[in-house]
Amino acid sequence: MKLIIPFLFVIIGISSFVSLNSTTKKENNAIVWKDTLMADREKYLKAFKDSIRGKESMAADSVFKNIKTLKGKSAEQVLSIMNSWGHALGVTCKFCHDLNDFASEKPRHFNQTREMVEMTNRLNKEILASLKTFRQPVVMGCISCHNEMKEPPHDGPKPEGARPRPRN
């Protein structure tokens, strides 16, 4: 019996060490995947920054075509915002844009994106700014719901129990 207890401690120690090493390898794989997406976005950002050199502080709608939601922002700010959106959704530029014509709205859902930006702005300015019990500023962004996923992982709160049918 006296030999079994030290033997168990050795077995537990070895299994703990092995599980720590396997966790570290999994975390490293996740980092590589994220870096790959960032590298792709950075490639396009560099190309855009080179193409607008000297115009970075100009209004985005005078530098880029088809700017609607981000009017009033500088061209440099728009590129930074687009990069953060890509990160928040876990996507690269080609998820939203035709890489041969970035201004084209044909391939993707720009109106939905514009509505999401408007929703986030209203949420931050009207609702979250009025919260008294939180340290200000309380802000939400795309990553708050999307959490590096193309689609948010939920459809909002689920009602409990049966809901009454709406009347016409």
C-alpha positions as a Markdown table, in Angstrom:
| # | Residue | x | y | z |
|---|---|---|---|---|
| 1 | Met | 0.0 | 0.0 | 0.0 |
| 2 | Lys | 2.9 | 2.4 | 0.8 |
| 3 | Leu | 4.3 | 1.8 | -2.7 |
| 4 | Ile | 1.0 | 2.5 | -4.5 |
| 5 | Ile | 0.6 | 6.1 | -3.3 |
| 6 | Pro | 3.9 | 7.4 | -4.6 |
| 7 | Phe | 3.4 | 5.4 | -7.8 |
| 8 | Leu | 0.0 | 7.1 | -8.3 |
| 9 | Phe | 1.6 | 10.5 | -7.7 |
| 10 | Val | 4.1 | 9.8 | -10.5 |
| 11 | Ile | 1.4 | 8.6 | -12.9 |
| 12 | Ile | -0.7 | 11.8 | -12.2 |
| 13 | Gly | 2.3 | 14.0 | -12.6 |
| 14 | Ile | 3.2 | 12.5 | -16.0 |
| 15 | Ser | -0.4 | 12.6 | -17.3 |
| 16 | Ser | -0.6 | 16.3 | -16.2 |
| 17 | Phe | 2.6 | 17.1 | -18.1 |
| 18 | Val | 1.4 | 15.3 | -21.2 |
| 19 | Ser | -2.0 | 17.2 | -21.2 |
| 20 | Leu | -0.3 | 20.6 | -20.8 |
| 21 | Asn | 1.9 | 19.9 | -23.8 |
| 22 | Ser | -1.1 | 18.9 | -26.0 |
| 23 | Thr | -3.0 | 22.0 | -25.0 |
| 24 | Thr | -0.1 | 24.2 | -26.0 |
| 25 | Lys | 0.0 | 22.6 | -29.5 |
| 26 | Lys | -3.7 | 23.2 | -30.0 |
| 27 | Glu | -3.4 | 26.9 | -29.0 |
| 28 | Asn | -0.5 | 27.4 | -31.5 |
| 29 | Asn | -2.5 | 25.9 | -34.4 |
| 30 | Ala | -5.3 | 28.5 | -33.7 |
| 31 | Ile | -2.9 | 31.4 | -33.7 |
| 32 | Val | -1.5 | 30.3 | -37.1 |
| 33 | Trp | -4.9 | 30.2 | -38.6 |
| 34 | Lys | -5.7 | 33.7 | -37.4 |
| 35 | Asp | -2.4 | 35.0 | -38.6 |
| 36 | Thr | -3.0 | 33.6 | -42.1 |
| 37 | Leu | -6.2 | 35.6 | -42.4 |
| 38 | Met | -4.5 | 38.7 | -41.1 |
| 39 | Ala | -1.7 | 38.3 | -43.6 |
| 40 | Asp | -4.2 | 38.1 | -46.5 |
| 41 | Arg | -6.0 | 41.3 | -45.3 |
| 42 | Glu | -2.6 | 43.0 | -44.8 |
| 43 | Lys | -1.7 | 42.2 | -48.4 |
| 44 | Tyr | -4.7 | 44.1 | -49.7 |
| 45 | Leu | -4.3 | 46.9 | -47.1 |
| 46 | Lys | -0.7 | 47.5 | -48.3 |
| 47 | Ala | -1.8 | 47.6 | -51.9 |
| 48 | Phe | -4.6 | 50.1 | -51.0 |
| 49 | Lys | -2.3 | 52.3 | -48.9 |
| 50 | Asp | 0.2 | 52.4 | -51.7 |
| 51 | Ser | -2.5 | 53.4 | -54.2 |
| 52 | Ile | -3.7 | 56.3 | -52.0 |
| 53 | Arg | -0.3 | 57.6 | -50.8 |
| 54 | Gly | -0.7 | 61.3 | -50.1 |
| 55 | Lys | -4.5 | 61.0 | -49.8 |
| 56 | Glu | -4.7 | 59.2 | -46.5 |
| 57 | Ser | -6.2 | 62.2 | -44.6 |
| 58 | Met | -8.7 | 63.1 | -47.4 |
| 59 | Ala | -12.4 | 62.2 | -47.0 |
| 60 | Ala | -13.0 | 58.5 | -47.9 |
| 61 | Asp | -15.8 | 59.3 | -50.4 |
| 62 | Ser | -13.4 | 61.5 | -52.4 |
| 63 | Val | -10.8 | 58.8 | -52.5 |
| 64 | Phe | -12.9 | 55.6 | -52.8 |
| 65 | Lys | -15.9 | 54.8 | -54.9 |
| 66 | Asn | -19.3 | 53.9 | -53.3 |
| 67 | Ile | -18.7 | 55.0 | -49.7 |
| 68 | Lys | -22.0 | 55.5 | -48.0 |
| 69 | Thr | -21.9 | 54.5 | -44.3 |
| 70 | Leu | -18.4 | 55.7 | -43.6 |
| 71 | Lys | -18.7 | 59.2 | -45.2 |
| 72 | Gly | -16.8 | 61.8 | -43.2 |
| 73 | Lys | -14.1 | 59.3 | -42.2 |
| 74 | Ser | -10.6 | 59.7 | -43.7 |
| 75 | Ala | -9.4 | 57.2 | -46.3 |
| 76 | Glu | -6.9 | 55.8 | -43.8 |
| 77 | Gln | -9.7 | 55.4 | -41.2 |
| 78 | Val | -11.8 | 53.4 | -43.7 |
| 79 | Leu | -9.0 | 51.0 | -44.4 |
| 80 | Ser | -8.5 | 50.5 | -40.6 |
| 81 | Ile | -12.2 | 50.0 | -40.1 |
| 82 | Met | -12.4 | 47.5 | -42.9 |
| 83 | Asn | -9.5 | 45.5 | -41.4 |
| 84 | Ser | -11.2 | 45.5 | -38.0 |
| 85 | Trp | -14.4 | 44.3 | -39.5 |
| 86 | Gly | -12.5 | 41.5 | -41.3 |
| 87 | His | -11.0 | 40.5 | -38.0 |
| 88 | Ala | -14.3 | 40.7 | -36.1 |
| 89 | Leu | -16.0 | 38.4 | -38.7 |
| 90 | Gly | -12.9 | 36.1 | -39.1 |
| 91 | Val | -12.8 | 36.8 | -42.9 |
| 92 | Thr | -10.6 | 38.3 | -45.6 |
| 93 | Cys | -11.4 | 41.0 | -48.1 |
| 94 | Lys | -12.8 | 38.6 | -50.6 |
| 95 | Phe | -15.7 | 37.7 | -48.3 |
| 96 | Cys | -17.4 | 41.0 | -49.0 |
| 97 | His | -15.6 | 42.4 | -52.1 |
| 98 | Asp | -14.9 | 41.5 | -55.7 |
| 99 | Leu | -11.1 | 41.7 | -55.6 |
| 100 | Asn | -11.1 | 43.1 | -59.1 |
| 101 | Asp | -13.6 | 45.8 | -58.3 |
| 102 | Phe | -13.8 | 46.7 | -54.6 |
| 103 | Ala | -16.6 | 49.3 | -55.1 |
| 104 | Ser | -18.9 | 46.7 | -56.7 |
| 105 | Glu | -22.0 | 45.8 | -54.7 |
| 106 | Lys | -22.9 | 42.9 | -57.0 |
| 107 | Pro | -21.3 | 40.0 | -55.2 |
| 108 | Arg | -22.2 | 40.6 | -51.6 |
| 109 | His | -24.6 | 41.9 | -49.0 |
| 110 | Phe | -23.6 | 45.6 | -48.5 |
| 111 | Asn | -27.1 | 46.7 | -47.4 |
| 112 | Gln | -27.1 | 44.3 | -44.5 |
| 113 | Thr | -23.6 | 45.5 | -43.5 |
| 114 | Arg | -24.8 | 49.1 | -43.6 |
| 115 | Glu | -27.8 | 48.2 | -41.4 |
| 116 | Met | -25.5 | 46.5 | -38.9 |
| 117 | Val | -23.3 | 49.6 | -38.8 |
| 118 | Glu | -26.3 | 51.8 | -38.2 |
| 119 | Met | -27.6 | 49.4 | -35.5 |
| 120 | Thr | -24.2 | 49.4 | -33.7 |
| 121 | Asn | -23.9 | 53.2 | -33.9 |
| 122 | Arg | -27.4 | 53.7 | -32.5 |
| 123 | Leu | -26.8 | 51.1 | -29.8 |
| 124 | Asn | -23.6 | 52.8 | -28.7 |
| 125 | Lys | -24.9 | 56.4 | -28.8 |
| 126 | Glu | -28.4 | 56.0 | -27.6 |
| 127 | Ile | -28.6 | 53.0 | -25.3 |
| 128 | Leu | -25.1 | 52.1 | -24.0 |
| 129 | Ala | -24.1 | 55.8 | -23.5 |
| 130 | Ser | -27.1 | 56.2 | -21.2 |
| 131 | Leu | -26.2 | 53.4 | -18.8 |
| 132 | Lys | -25.4 | 54.9 | -15.4 |
| 133 | Thr | -24.1 | 51.8 | -13.5 |
| 134 | Phe | -21.2 | 51.0 | -15.9 |
| 135 | Arg | -17.9 | 52.7 | -16.4 |
| 136 | Gln | -18.2 | 54.8 | -19.6 |
| 137 | Pro | -17.7 | 54.5 | -22.4 |
| 138 | Val | -19.5 | 51.2 | -22.9 |
| 139 | Val | -19.3 | 50.3 | -26.6 |
| 140 | Met | -20.0 | 47.3 | -28.7 |
| 141 | Gly | -18.6 | 46.5 | -32.1 |
| 142 | Cys | -19.0 | 43.8 | -34.7 |
| 143 | Ile | -16.8 | 41.4 | -32.6 |
| 144 | Ser | -19.2 | 41.7 | -29.7 |
| 145 | Cys | -21.7 | 39.4 | -31.4 |
| 146 | His | -19.7 | 37.9 | -34.3 |
| 147 | Asn | -16.7 | 36.9 | -32.2 |
| 148 | Glu | -14.6 | 36.1 | -35.3 |
| 149 | Met | -17.4 | 34.2 | -37.1 |
| 150 | Lys | -19.2 | 35.1 | -40.3 |
| 151 | Glu | -22.6 | 34.6 | -38.7 |
| 152 | Pro | -23.2 | 35.4 | -35.0 |
| 153 | Pro | -23.4 | 32.1 | -33.1 |
| 154 | His | -27.0 | 32.9 | -31.8 |
| 155 | Asp | -30.2 | 34.4 | -32.9 |
| 156 | Gly | -30.7 | 36.5 | -29.8 |
| 157 | Pro | -32.5 | 35.6 | -26.6 |
| 158 | Lys | -35.0 | 32.8 | -26.7 |
| 159 | Pro | -38.4 | 33.4 | -25.2 |
| 160 | Glu | -39.4 | 31.1 | -22.4 |
| 161 | Gly | -42.6 | 29.3 | -22.8 |
| 162 | Ala | -45.3 | 29.8 | -25.5 |
| 163 | Arg | -45.6 | 33.2 | -27.0 |
| 164 | Pro | -49.0 | 34.7 | -27.9 |
| 165 | Arg | -49.7 | 34.9 | -31.6 |
| 166 | Pro | -49.6 | 38.4 | -33.0 |
| 167 | Arg | -53.0 | 39.8 | -34.0 |
| 168 | Asn | -53.5 | 41.2 | -37.4 |
